[in-house]
Structure formats: structure tokens, C-alpha cells
Amino acid sequence: MVSKIKETTRAQESTNAIERLYVTMRHLLNRGFYKPSGVSGNALRSALLVLRPEIYGSVAEEKGELNGLIYVLERLPEGIEQCRFINLTSDEGFSKSHLQPIIPPKRRRNCYRIDDEQMNIEITRGRSDIYDILTHLTFLFIESTKICEKVFFEESQTTIRDWDKLEDYVKKEKPTHSEREVALIHAANILGRSFDEVVEVHEKLSIKNEKDRFLKIIFWLGKLAIEEETTGNKRTITFSPLLRERLGHHIHGERWAEKIKETLAKHDLLERPIHIISANMHSVMNSLFAKVALKDEFANADSLDIYEALSLPHNENLREKVAGLAMKNGMIYIDDKSGANIDVQIFDIAKVEKGACCYDFKTEKQTAEKPVIFVMDYAFGEQAYETIDELLKPYKLKERAVFMNVDSLSMMGKAGILEGGKGDLMIPLAHIFEGTADNYPFKNELCSEDFEGQDLKVLEGTMVTVLGTSLQNKDILQFFYDSTWNVIGLEMEGVHYQKAIQSASKIRKSIKNDVKVRYAYYASDNPLKTGSTLASGGLGTTGVKPTYLITDKILQQIFNS
């Protein structure tokens, strides 16, 4: 009798590929360096090509991937495509040198261009940051190799005409519009894309001082790959000894938490009811004060109109007016210098003057009972555990341990949704950790009924905390969606937050056992829908409504507690 051998499914292959990627990345980190075109680099490359994440679109095809390129470049420092040596470091004092930090628009990390060939990237947010960067770099190297294979003939050591013309163009100091269009035609041929597609990406990547940024990026990606073939000068990624030594020791999280507790102690707030909210740096402040601060500008306007106006880039004067009222009414702002890159706002509600705030208590409260609302900017992946774990530890004050009176922890943020679209809501009842059976059920103070009648889809269920959003593909997500895990979405911090909260409340007893927990997410994308991934663009004003709905429910519960 012939036994039937069950073939692995595409989801299982993808899961194995993710595991191989992370094992390889951890090995390379311990080793201290690798060459992207070497054995280790090829292991990362082949695993990523097996996985084919949705964010990276056509990365596994011959044609160039344009949306994925934009997504990656928004998260890596400007000029990285020109660098043969990329060095991942800890916070090693570069800020005290003459070098100016380069901060990517969509990731808060300090990067320094050391010289023509080297870029240093500071890692202060833990391993998740390293995985994120290495995945994006692997994508860039794959695209770089594709360009080289298309334009370079190894036998004759020559390049095709399209490449020669593109090279001539990028060397011109003041090219004309017609010359630019011709260069874009050559680039389209190299990338296997239409002229329309290339023009669109060229406009998206164009910046004030560099109109031809896209063409120069394509040129440099190809140039370094061709030089590797012709000269043997390989690109190299290194991890500094100090980074490898410090990683996992909560150095930045401890420094960050110490500054916050020092500030709370200075203002006698440690023993007041503290409500911690992980959110952006505007929604809580705006919800508390915007309607009052802007009553002249928006006399009869709906709250949502005010919030949308505040989200527009050109309305800096309106944002300053709201921040001014907040500062007059007890807001303390901590501009983070710890390296964690997580700014903080502390709202002492006892100092809010009557009529200045948009919320009030149902019954009169004494000053000692009035809440202190602590808002922290978003953590990144594993950094969520590091920061909350350190924050919830008691504060050493003159040889005695002072326990903070933490009443609630609320986490709001963006996440990928598996049923619905951008702007819809997810209310988790548990978090599970991708690649393991680790699960964290909890009682969520928020529920779907809180958001009824708002013309948004609201899902309740399990959220998967993924190792990296850029590593998800449809097969894995479809498996999660169809399985009995009842998965509604994916994000990067939930498990890490809950792990810290549970250890502090259930084991270490540094906060009360029955601390209230709230989690709510709004959809930034639906990775199961083509054209709805993170690489398809931002939320724009679509994210305003869900952001403020969640913020409003959190604040209502705090003021009514």
C-alpha cells in the first residue's frame, strides 16, 4: 500500500521562510557582519523570495517593484542606495559630532552619512528595528540585482544602451524637461515598467532639492551591483560591537522610564490615579482641548471637521493654539532624549481650569482622585515590552520604592485588518504571537458596542502580533483568517505590551492586579486585498475619524471611572 505524503501548503512554506529569515538575521547579528551578495545574504534573499510579502509586490518577478521601493525608501535614510558599507550601531555619540542626523520620514531613527561610501544607522528600539531594516535592505539588494542582470553582460563586460543613456543623464547638472522624459523612458525599459508608472513614481519620490531622485536611486542601485560584478568590491552590512553588547538590556527603555518617573515625582503625581495611553502625540491633546481652543475659528463646526483641519500640514497655527491651551492647563511635555524615540505628554487634570476641557466628571472629585493622563508615542515591536516593563517598575525615591498608582493602560494604533478596509476598527480579546502558540487573553474595557452607529465596520476577536509587517503574505494571513484562532488583524506591539502588563500586575505586583486594559486598532490596510496594502499609500484623512472615536471612548471611560 502506497502511503500518501501530504505536501506542504503555501502558508506552511511561507511560515518556514519567515522562520529562516529570523534565524539567519539573529545569526548574522551575533556574527557581526555579512555581505548581501555572499552566502548569508543569499539565504536572506532566497527566503524573502519564497515568502513574497504583499508589501513588496512584484519583488519575485523580473520587472522592478515600484510601490515597494517607495515604501522602503520612506523608512530608510536618504542616500542609502549610494552606500557600499552600512553599519548598524547603538547610540554611540554621533550626535555630538559635526555629522547631521538623517531621519527617514516614516521611521524615527537617527542615521549618519559618514562618507561617500558609508551610512551608520542607530538602533535604539530593539531587535524589531534590526529585523525591519534588514528586511528592507534585502528588498533593495534584490531590486539592485534585477537592474544589474537586465543591463550588464557578464561575458563582454558591457552594458546596454538604456543604461548608458541613464548614466549620461544623471551626470548632467541642469537637464531639460525633454531630457528628463527621455531618461524616464530608458528607466522604464530597464525596470520593465510602463512610462506612465515610472513618471508617477518619479513624481512621488521627487523632493525640493532633488527632482531626479528616482532616476538617481535606480542608477545607484544598478551601479553598485555592476561594480560588485566587475571589481569584486562587495557591499557589506556590519553590526557594531557596542550594539551587539547592549541589545536586549533595556538601556534606552530604562533611561526613558527613569526620566518620566522623575518628572512625575517632581510634580507629586506618582500616587495620583495614572492612566497610561499609547497613542500619537495629537489625538488626546486635541480631544481634550481643541473644541475650546478653536471655538472662534470653528464656531458651529462638528468635532470631526476640527480634527481634520488640525491634521492638515498647513494648519500649524491651529495646532500651536491647541498646544498653548494644553500647556496653560497642566500639560507637561517630555521631549525624549533617551534614544528610545518615544516622546511623552502628561496631563494633570487637577490643573485644568473650569471650561477649558471638553470632558468633565460625572461627580465632583477631590484633587487626589483626579486622573493623571500619561500619553506615550508609539513603541516599535519588541520595544513595547522594554518601555512598559521599565515604566511599571517602582521608582526609587530616597532609598524607598514608590509604586505608581496605575489605574489603566490603553493602547490604540494602526493595524492590518483581514476583513474590511482602511479606517475600520478592531477590538482585540486576545493577542497571539506569530510563529508560536503563545497567547495572551485579557478583559478589554472597550467593546464593539462602544462604536456602533459610526458607519465603520467593527470586528472583535484575536489579533496576531507579527515579527514584522513587511514579512506578511496572503497565504499566511488567509490561514489565520480561516483558522479557529478567530484572527481579525495583525500588528506589531500587542503581545509585547500585554506581556509587560501581566508580569507587572500578576507576578511582580508593582501595579494593581485588576488594572484596567483597553486595546483598539484602526485599519491602515487590508493585506488580503490587492491594492490595499501599506505600500499602496497612507490613510490621509480616512484615519482621522477612527483615531478620534477610539480616543474619545478611552477618555470617556477615564473621566467616568
Buried (B, 14 or more C-beta within 10 A) or exposed (E): EEEEEEEEEBBBBBBBBBEBBBEBBEEBBEEEBBBBBEEBBEBBBBBBBBBBBBBBBBBBEEBBBBBBBBBBBBBBBBBBBBBBBBBBBBBBEBBEEEBEEBBBEEBBBBBBBBEEBBBBBBBBBBBBBBBBBBBBBBBBBBBBBBBBEBBBEEEEEEBBEBBEBBBEBBEEEEBEEEBBEBBBBBBBBBBBBEEEBBBBBBEBBBEEEEBBBBBBBBBBBBBBBBBBBEEEEBBBBBBBEEBBEBBEEBBBBBBBBBBBBEBBBEBEBBBBBBBBBBBBBBBBBBBBBBBBBBEEEBEEBEBEEBBBBBBEEEBEEBBEBBBEBBEBBBBBBBEBEBBBBBBBBBBBBBBBEEEBBBBEBEEEBEEEBBBBBBBBBBBBBBBBBBBBBBBBBBBEEEEEEBBBBBBBBBBBBBBBBBBBBBBBBBBBBBBBBBBEEEEBEBEBBBBBEBBEEEEBBBBBBBBBBBBBBBBBBBBBBBBBBEEEBBBBBBBBBBBBBBBBBBBBBEEBEBBEEEBBBBBBBBBBBBBBBEEBBBBBBEBEEBBBBBBBBBBBBBBEBBBEB
